[in-house]
Amino acid sequence: MADYFEYRHVVGFEETNLVGNVYYVNYLRWQGRCREMFLKTHAPDVLADVLADLKLFTLKVDCEFFAEISAFDELSVRMRLTELVQTQLEFSFDYVKLDTEGTEKLVARGRQRVACMRGPSNATVPTMVPEALVQALEAYAPATAMTRRGRAA
């Protein structure tokens, strides 16, 4: 089993700029999409909790670019858990261009920090990362990512 969750994506024309390469904001959208697909696939109970009153606030996001990609390139967005503390998570994302020969090229790398909150929009408060999410993420985290919560992966 891979140590990352993978979201596959084929770049569309609408994701490119006038020059023909992918507009930078799409990399951030793909981080969010990868995270959503992870919840759908591996943590449906957490997804139901999000629809109730759990809020996953993105606190910080970044992306470093190494090579350009364009329309119809196939991309693998690979998410790993890099840190888990009581109320927050941090993920890393590798953006890997795939070709028909099976070779891979790292084209970008990103990070995202998320806080778990509960309560009405005008009075949200931090809450512990749900246990169902912790369990779902264990397969995608190095041991050091989980130790600050008192777990050894």
C-alpha positions in Angstrom: 0.0 0.0 0.0 1.2 3.5 -0.8 2.1 5.9 2.0 -0.1 8.6 0.3 -3.7 9.1 -0.7 -3.9 9.7 -4.5 -6.3 11.9 -6.4 -5.9 11.6 -10.2 -6.7 14.6 -12.4 -6.6 15.4 -16.1 -5.9 19.1 -16.7 -8.6 20.8 -18.8 -8.4 23.9 -20.9 -10.3 25.9 -18.4 -7.5 25.4 -15.9 -4.9 27.0 -18.1 -4.0 30.7 -18.7 -3.4 32.6 -22.0 0.1 31.1 -22.4 -1.3 27.6 -22.1 0.1 26.5 -18.7 -1.9 25.8 -15.6 -3.0 28.8 -13.7 -1.5 28.7 -10.2 -4.7 28.8 -8.2 -5.8 25.4 -9.6 -3.0 23.7 -7.6 -4.7 25.0 -4.5 -8.1 23.8 -5.7 -6.7 20.4 -6.3 -5.4 20.2 -2.7 -8.9 20.8 -1.5 -10.4 18.3 -4.0 -7.8 15.7 -2.9 -8.7 16.3 0.8 -12.5 16.0 -0.1 -12.0 12.7 -2.0 -10.0 11.4 0.9 -12.9 12.1 3.3 -15.4 10.6 0.8 -13.3 7.4 0.4 -11.8 6.8 3.8 -13.7 8.8 6.3 -17.4 9.1 5.4 -18.4 9.5 9.0 -16.3 12.6 9.2 -17.9 13.9 6.0 -21.3 13.4 7.6 -20.0 15.3 10.7 -18.9 18.1 8.4 -22.4 18.3 7.0 -23.6 18.6 10.6 -21.5 21.0 12.7 -17.8 20.1 12.3 -15.9 22.8 10.4 -12.5 22.2 8.7 -10.9 25.6 8.4 -7.9 25.9 6.1 -5.5 28.1 8.0 -2.5 28.1 5.7 -1.8 26.9 2.2 1.2 27.0 -0.1 2.6 25.6 -3.2 6.1 25.6 -4.8 6.3 25.0 -8.5 9.1 23.1 -10.3 7.8 22.6 -13.8 4.9 23.6 -15.9 1.9 21.5 -16.9 -0.7 22.1 -19.5 -4.1 20.9 -20.9 -4.6 17.1 -21.0 -1.6 16.4 -18.8 -2.4 13.6 -16.3 -1.6 14.5 -12.8 -1.4 12.5 -9.5 -2.0 14.6 -6.4 -0.5 12.7 -3.5 -1.5 13.7 0.0 0.3 12.7 3.2 -0.3 13.7 6.8 2.7 15.5 8.1 1.5 16.6 11.5 -1.4 15.9 13.8 -1.9 17.9 17.0 -5.0 18.1 19.2 -7.1 20.4 17.0 -5.0 20.8 13.8 -3.7 18.8 10.9 -1.0 19.5 8.4 -0.9 17.8 5.0 1.8 17.8 2.3 0.9 17.4 -1.4 3.1 16.1 -4.2 1.9 17.0 -7.7 3.3 14.3 -10.1 2.9 14.5 -13.8 2.3 11.0 -15.3 3.0 10.0 -18.9 2.0 7.1 -21.1 5.4 5.4 -20.6 4.8 5.2 -16.8 7.4 7.8 -15.9 6.7 10.3 -13.2 7.9 13.9 -12.8 7.4 16.0 -9.7 6.0 19.3 -10.9 5.0 21.0 -7.6 4.8 20.5 -3.9 2.3 22.0 -1.5 1.2 22.1 2.1 -2.0 22.8 3.9 -2.8 23.4 7.6 -6.3 22.7 8.8 -8.0 23.5 12.1 -11.1 21.6 13.4 -13.8 23.8 14.8 -17.4 23.4 16.1 -20.3 25.6 16.8 -22.3 28.2 14.9 -20.6 30.5 12.4 -20.5 33.4 14.8 -19.2 31.4 17.8 -16.9 28.6 16.5 -14.4 27.0 18.9 -11.5 24.6 18.4 -12.3 21.0 18.8 -10.3 17.8 18.8 -9.5 16.1 15.5 -12.3 13.5 15.2 -11.0 10.0 16.1 -12.5 8.6 12.9 -10.3 11.0 10.9 -7.2 10.1 13.0 -7.8 6.5 12.2 -8.4 7.1 8.5 -5.1 9.1 8.3 -2.9 6.7 10.1 -1.9 4.8 6.9 -0.8 8.1 5.3 1.4 9.5 8.1 5.0 8.9 9.2 5.3 7.9 12.9 6.5 11.4 13.8 3.2 13.0 12.5 1.1 11.1 15.1 3.3 11.3 18.2 2.3 14.7 19.3 -1.2 13.4 19.9 0.1 10.6 22.1 0.0 7.9 19.4 2.7 6.0 17.7 1.7 5.1 14.2 
